[in-house]
Amino acid sequence: MARIRPAQAPDDDFWDDERPVRRHKAVRYAVPAAIAGVAAATIGLVPALADSGDPDLPKISAEELIGKIAASDAQRLSGSVKITTDLGLPSIPGGMSLGGGASDGGASASPESKLPELASGSHTLRVAVDGPERQRVSILEDAAEYSLIHNAGEVWAYDSASNTAYHAKAPKEAADKDAEGEHKLPEGLQDVTPQELAKQALAAVDDTTEVSVDGTARVAGRDAYQLLIEPKQGGSTIGSVRIAVDADNGVPLKLTLNPKSGGKAVVDVGFTKVDFGKPAASSFEFTPPKGAKVTEQDELEREAGAHGADDAWSKDAAADFSGLNVIGEGWGSIAELKLPGGAPALPDDAELSGDEGAAADLFSGLGSKVKGDFGSGTVFSTRLVNALMTDDGKVFVGAVDKDALVDAANAAK
């Protein structure tokens, strides 16, 4: 965050599922889409409403409560999680959202095509964890279910709505870590749990942070302490992060990220039901149903390679955002990136029609023109992460307000 520490990008070898996208379309939306992606990654995701009636628990200091979280050794659990996310991002006609991107039409059921949907709205999940080798997350929808299962180095994803499945195997180095008990959940699995989000929040605690114990709560039928994390620095868009910690075993049960601007939480994630017993082994078993279309990870890799020059832009995508520099520290950190080709101009209305035109209108609506010693540029805003794109091709991104971005651009000119 200035960021509650951005989640690490998925390992390319493990989750590589890039689709060919022609450069002329991609560049049009490169910066706004990147901002939406940063916003989703920055937040991760967060909690459900606490039970009524706050419990009377023994007094505990913030230092002791953080120590209790660190000492927690719960390796098994199962239950239901409610996630509500409100970045303030509009939806685009045609099924694309600034928070989650476009669907791939159910072609592969890959995690990249489904999990970004969690970046907006409210969702109910079922989760099960049995140590570092077995985890399952299922997204429950009105008449369908999407499940992502990791079982001893294999990953399955299944979308019942389209009867499509995706299969991948962890690289050998990941399997070796499994044997050592150190393997992390694949991205997308780990980031939807209050425990992992709490780790990210606590990693941001330093001299720029105020930490306190702010009462107690009942979450998923369990007594909990409430740890309150607040930035000391001005300029941050983050008001506070509140973590409900199980009073018995130190497991984070709920996390709420509130914006400095007030209003509803940007991210709210927490258990509505939880059991710390061993989940049934069948929870992690999966066989594709009859008639399901199964896509293997290596098939997607071969498909991407077959497009050659058409998706050459995606192979050079990292070069489009180069010269990463971090300005400031703590909650006021700002990432500076350079666009070697200069700032891509948003298309005029006359250039686009239909869904593309609507997308351009929405992207433009997120932006506002600014000027400073650096020259001029456009600020793209969400309720949490903001970005300044200067006319000479620099981008400044952080969980900070517009004035902080302008100050950073002025200092870096």
VOGU-3710 file (C-alpha; in Angstrom, 3 decimals, decimal comma):
1> marirpaqap> 0,000/0,000/0,000  1,508/3,028/0,816  0,023/0,451/0,094  -0,675/-2,300/2,532  2,173/-3,900/0,751  1,119/-4,887/-2,751  0,617/-8,587/-3,209  3,442/-10,169/-5,146  2,800/-10,713/-8,811  1,943/-14,320/-9,616
11> dddfwdderp> 4,889/-16,459/-10,664  4,942/-16,271/-14,488  5,756/-19,951/-14,912  2,994/-21,000/-12,549  0,132/-18,781/-13,584  1,075/-17,705/-17,137  -2,230/-17,275/-19,004  -1,667/-14,217/-21,186  -3,997/-13,623/-24,067  -2,790/-11,922/-27,252
21> vrrhkavrya> -3,918/-8,281/-27,270  -3,057/-5,942/-30,105  -0,852/-3,046/-29,099  -3,000/-0,280/-30,573  -5,901/-1,226/-28,304  -3,784/-1,973/-25,250  -1,909/1,332/-25,292  -5,152/3,282/-25,350  -5,987/2,062/-21,904  -2,543/1,087/-20,616
31> vpaaiagvaa> -2,321/3,606/-17,795  -5,951/3,614/-16,575  -6,084/-0,183/-16,712  -2,778/-0,404/-14,880  -4,125/1,894/-12,183  -7,149/-0,350/-11,721  -4,857/-3,360/-11,504  -2,607/-1,665/-8,962  -5,667/-0,745/-6,929  -6,870/-4,334/-6,904
41> atiglvpala> -3,404/-5,691/-6,082  -2,744/-3,023/-3,477  -5,760/-3,858/-1,506  -5,644/-7,479/-1,830  -9,260/-8,011/-0,307  -11,118/-7,801/3,218  -14,382/-8,675/6,247  -17,871/-9,593/7,364  -19,982/-7,950/10,036  -19,103/-8,759/13,621
51> dsgdpdlpki> -21,599/-10,472/15,897  -23,507/-8,266/18,314  -22,347/-8,046/21,927  -18,669/-7,254/22,496  -16,992/-9,781/24,835  -15,259/-8,829/28,092  -11,666/-10,002/27,611  -8,468/-9,528/29,641  -6,523/-6,373/28,808  -3,786/-6,750/26,208
61> saeeligkia> -1,306/-4,283/24,705  -0,875/-3,733/20,982  2,613/-5,231/21,175  1,274/-8,322/22,928  -1,538/-8,706/20,396  0,861/-8,444/17,453  3,012/-11,067/19,167  -0,051/-13,279/19,548  -0,709/-13,056/15,810  2,936/-13,862/15,037
71> asdaqrlsgs> 2,899/-16,868/17,366  -0,311/-18,307/15,931  0,361/-21,753/14,450  -3,107/-22,635/13,162  -2,496/-24,744/10,034  -6,039/-25,992/9,495  -9,373/-24,283/9,138  -12,543/-24,210/7,098  -15,473/-21,854/6,882  -17,217/-19,076/5,001
81> vkittdlglp> -15,785/-15,666/4,186  -17,606/-12,553/3,047  -15,692/-10,049/0,918  -16,941/-6,558/0,098  -14,787/-4,228/-2,005  -15,612/-0,680/-3,093  -12,834/1,090/-4,977  -15,278/3,489/-6,556  -14,589/2,080/-10,035  -17,382/2,151/-12,635
91> sipggmslgg> -18,389/-0,785/-14,799  -17,948/-0,782/-18,555  -20,690/-2,031/-20,904  -19,871/-5,396/-22,426  -18,918/-7,175/-19,216  -15,624/-5,428/-18,458  -14,951/-3,738/-15,146  -12,138/-1,392/-14,286  -11,718/-3,417/-11,157  -11,525/-6,803/-12,771
101> gasdggasas> -10,974/-6,597/-16,492  -12,759/-8,453/-19,218  -13,892/-11,993/-18,944  -12,334/-14,520/-21,299  -15,745/-15,976/-21,986  -15,131/-19,030/-19,813  -12,531/-20,346/-22,256  -10,207/-21,789/-19,650  -11,579/-21,109/-16,128  -8,064/-19,921/-15,291
111> pesklpelas> -7,641/-17,957/-12,025  -6,665/-14,812/-13,932  -10,042/-14,786/-15,677  -12,137/-15,147/-12,522  -10,447/-13,949/-9,348  -10,242/-10,277/-10,428  -14,019/-10,172/-10,019  -13,382/-10,084/-6,277  -11,990/-6,557/-6,729  -15,531/-5,129/-6,709
121> gshtlrvavd> -18,887/-5,804/-5,078  -19,775/-8,375/-2,411  -18,943/-12,072/-2,621  -19,316/-15,132/-0,420  -16,542/-17,712/-0,359  -16,047/-21,139/1,132  -12,474/-21,806/2,202  -10,570/-24,836/3,485  -6,907/-25,078/4,473  -4,966/-28,155/5,570
131> gperqrvsil> -1,361/-27,072/5,970  0,858/-25,679/3,196  -0,012/-28,382/0,649  -3,800/-28,222/0,472  -6,107/-25,234/0,100  -9,458/-24,601/-1,551  -11,419/-21,413/-2,250  -14,888/-21,523/-3,810  -16,726/-18,409/-4,984  -20,466/-18,914/-4,539
141> edaaeyslih> -22,730/-17,300/-7,109  -26,499/-17,298/-7,573  -26,692/-20,527/-9,560  -23,052/-21,519/-9,972  -19,753/-22,007/-8,176  -16,153/-21,316/-9,104  -13,539/-23,367/-7,234  -9,776/-23,025/-7,066  -8,024/-26,035/-5,507  -4,366/-26,560/-4,619
151> nagevwayds> -3,502/-30,122/-3,638  0,108/-31,239/-3,200  1,588/-29,268/-6,097  -1,377/-29,498/-8,472  -3,872/-26,723/-9,127  -7,366/-27,116/-10,505  -9,857/-24,358/-11,259  -13,440/-25,184/-12,218  -16,310/-22,937/-13,318  -19,623/-24,772/-13,049
161> asntayhaka> -21,480/-22,070/-15,012  -19,506/-22,832/-18,195  -18,428/-26,382/-17,261  -14,810/-25,438/-17,953  -11,706/-26,402/-15,986  -8,068/-25,302/-15,822  -5,183/-27,517/-14,685  -1,601/-26,635/-13,800  1,301/-28,109/-11,894  3,588/-26,207/-9,585
171> pkeaadkdae> 7,221/-25,859/-10,743  9,685/-28,282/-9,167  11,067/-25,578/-6,867  7,567/-24,958/-5,476  7,083/-28,684/-4,908  10,389/-28,777/-3,035  9,134/-25,995/-0,780  5,955/-27,972/-0,160  8,093/-30,822/1,178  9,794/-28,371/3,538
181> gehklpeglq> 6,457/-27,021/4,710  7,277/-23,536/3,407  5,229/-23,361/0,227  2,875/-20,393/0,072  -0,603/-20,542/-1,355  -0,728/-19,632/-5,031  -1,628/-15,993/-5,648  -5,365/-15,530/-5,668  -5,802/-18,270/-3,064  -3,768/-16,659/-0,308
191> dvtpqelakq> -4,954/-13,095/-0,795  -8,625/-13,729/-0,004  -8,015/-14,800/3,608  -8,063/-12,394/6,561  -4,847/-14,052/7,811  -2,809/-13,162/4,725  -4,251/-9,668/4,513  -3,353/-9,113/8,156  0,235/-10,157/7,425  0,400/-7,588/4,651
201> alaavddtte> -1,032/-4,888/6,900  1,360/-5,665/9,750  4,299/-5,635/7,333  3,535/-1,941/6,767  3,816/-1,092/10,475  6,802/1,167/11,153  7,560/4,565/12,684  4,991/6,143/10,365  2,205/4,055/11,929  0,078/4,290/15,074
211> vsvdgtarva> -1,002/0,881/16,441  -3,444/0,322/19,305  -5,979/-2,152/20,697  -9,441/-0,707/20,122  -11,877/-2,836/22,054  -13,238/-6,314/21,391  -15,744/-7,956/19,056  -17,540/-11,199/18,260  -16,653/-12,497/14,796  -18,007/-15,774/13,405
221> grdayqllie> -19,100/-16,738/16,907  -15,614/-16,245/18,413  -14,237/-13,686/20,860  -11,757/-11,302/19,295  -9,556/-8,312/20,066  -9,550/-5,427/17,616  -6,157/-4,148/16,457  -6,283/-0,655/14,967  -3,577/0,494/12,511  -3,518/4,167/11,486
231> pkqggstigs> -1,035/6,127/9,344  0,679/9,031/11,119  1,644/10,671/7,839  -0,451/13,211/6,016  -1,302/12,684/2,380  -2,277/9,009/2,658  -5,701/7,994/1,354  -5,850/5,257/4,008  -7,722/6,182/7,174  -7,256/2,971/9,126
241> vriavdadng> -6,925/-0,785/9,007  -8,850/-2,725/11,657  -8,010/-6,392/12,323  -10,169/-8,636/14,526  -7,863/-11,216/16,159  -9,121/-14,482/17,673  -8,600/-14,123/21,418  -7,844/-17,833/21,807  -5,461/-18,718/18,975  -4,347/-15,371/17,520
251> vplkltlnpk> -5,757/-15,994/14,027  -6,977/-12,834/12,242  -10,706/-13,316/11,657  -11,587/-10,081/9,932  -9,914/-7,092/8,284  -11,447/-3,764/7,324  -9,686/-1,034/5,359  -11,306/2,383/5,752  -10,496/5,361/3,510  -9,412/8,691/4,940
261> sggkavvdvg> -12,237/10,327/2,993  -14,820/8,481/5,095  -17,857/6,525/3,999  -18,098/2,772/3,615  -15,015/0,571/3,808  -12,897/0,183/0,696  -12,222/-3,446/1,575  -13,993/-5,581/4,168  -13,092/-9,282/4,505  -13,903/-11,673/7,291
271> ftkvdfgkpa> -15,182/-15,041/8,396  -18,894/-15,485/8,959  -18,273/-19,121/9,978  -14,990/-20,763/10,956  -13,841/-24,151/12,264  -10,211/-24,835/13,214  -10,511/-28,608/12,907  -8,998/-30,703/10,107  -11,055/-30,341/6,892  -12,231/-33,500/5,153
281> assfeftppk> -9,696/-34,852/2,641  -12,437/-34,809/-0,006  -12,425/-30,997/0,158  -9,187/-31,005/-1,860  -10,025/-33,740/-4,346  -11,223/-32,834/-7,833  -12,110/-34,738/-10,999  -13,484/-32,792/-13,985  -17,174/-33,565/-14,528  -18,231/-35,426/-17,660
291> gakvteqdel> -18,234/-33,138/-20,676  -16,128/-30,423/-19,038  -13,673/-28,623/-21,278  -10,243/-28,896/-19,625  -7,434/-26,513/-20,516  -3,895/-27,363/-19,472  -1,473/-24,611/-18,560  1,002/-25,653/-21,255  -1,759/-25,413/-23,883  -2,217/-21,761/-23,036
301> ereagahgad> 1,532/-21,200/-23,235  1,692/-22,785/-26,702  -1,318/-20,751/-27,840  0,287/-17,522/-26,686  3,569/-18,415/-28,441  1,790/-19,222/-31,711  0,605/-15,634/-32,108  4,141/-14,366/-32,677  4,274/-10,709/-33,633  0,608/-10,109/-32,840
311> dawskdaaad> 1,310/-10,298/-29,143  4,847/-8,976/-29,245  3,606/-5,980/-27,252  2,771/-8,211/-24,287  6,277/-9,676/-24,289  7,619/-6,151/-24,016  5,002/-5,001/-21,503  7,535/-4,775/-18,689  9,587/-2,387/-20,807  6,593/-0,055/-21,169
321> fsglnvigeg> 6,794/0,651/-17,433  10,501/1,016/-16,711  12,820/2,834/-14,332  10,852/2,044/-11,179  11,746/4,417/-8,344  10,111/4,602/-4,909  9,662/8,100/-3,507  9,049/8,594/0,216  8,439/5,919/2,812  5,752/4,199/4,788
331> wgsiaelklp> 2,128/4,980/3,967  3,190/7,945/1,825  5,315/5,878/-0,572  4,870/6,693/-4,259  6,092/4,544/-7,151  7,550/6,464/-10,092  7,631/4,716/-13,475  8,631/5,879/-16,927  6,896/5,208/-20,216  9,727/5,105/-22,787
341> ggapalpdda> 7,367/5,898/-25,655  5,810/8,855/-23,883  2,306/9,151/-22,493  -0,340/7,428/-24,654  -3,128/9,836/-25,538  -6,638/8,741/-24,677  -8,630/8,360/-27,910  -11,074/10,984/-29,081  -14,739/10,040/-29,065  -14,676/10,057/-32,846
351> elsgdegaaa> -12,134/7,242/-32,899  -14,250/4,755/-30,988  -17,788/3,469/-30,929  -19,860/1,013/-28,930  -18,221/-0,575/-25,895  -14,793/0,878/-26,707  -16,269/4,373/-26,775  -18,043/3,798/-23,468  -14,788/2,518/-21,971  -12,936/5,622/-23,144
361> dlfsglgskv> -15,615/7,860/-21,608  -15,348/6,064/-18,271  -11,553/6,170/-18,220  -11,627/9,862/-19,088  -14,149/10,429/-16,310  -11,657/9,080/-13,776  -9,045/11,617/-14,818  -8,538/15,300/-14,012  -5,952/17,654/-15,498  -3,248/19,078/-13,210
371> kgdfgsgtvf> -0,260/21,410/-13,640  2,883/22,010/-11,639  6,608/22,646/-11,882  6,823/19,281/-13,655  4,580/20,524/-16,469  1,100/19,099/-16,949  -0,586/15,742/-16,686  -3,689/13,795/-15,694  -4,564/12,336/-12,295  -6,602/9,112/-12,345
381> strlvnalmt> -8,404/8,532/-9,052  -10,023/5,728/-7,078  -11,083/5,743/-3,432  -7,701/4,306/-2,454  -5,020/4,343/-5,139  -4,359/7,405/-7,292  -1,977/7,909/-10,195  -0,553/10,906/-12,013  0,459/10,470/-15,662  2,546/13,388/-16,870
391> ddgkvfvgav> 2,449/14,509/-20,467  6,121/13,590/-20,881  5,493/9,936/-20,044  6,065/9,532/-16,299  3,621/7,823/-13,954  3,413/8,366/-10,183  1,231/5,848/-8,290  0,393/5,455/-4,608  -2,288/5,327/-1,905  -1,889/9,077/-1,543
401> dkdalvdaan> -3,913/12,132/-2,490  -3,516/14,262/-5,607  -1,389/16,925/-3,904  1,157/14,307/-2,794  1,425/13,021/-6,378  1,973/16,548/-7,716  4,624/17,228/-5,053  6,422/13,990/-6,003  6,329/14,896/-9,695  7,654/18,386/-8,954
411> aak> 10,533/16,966/-6,905  11,399/14,426/-9,598  11,353/16,804/-12,586
//
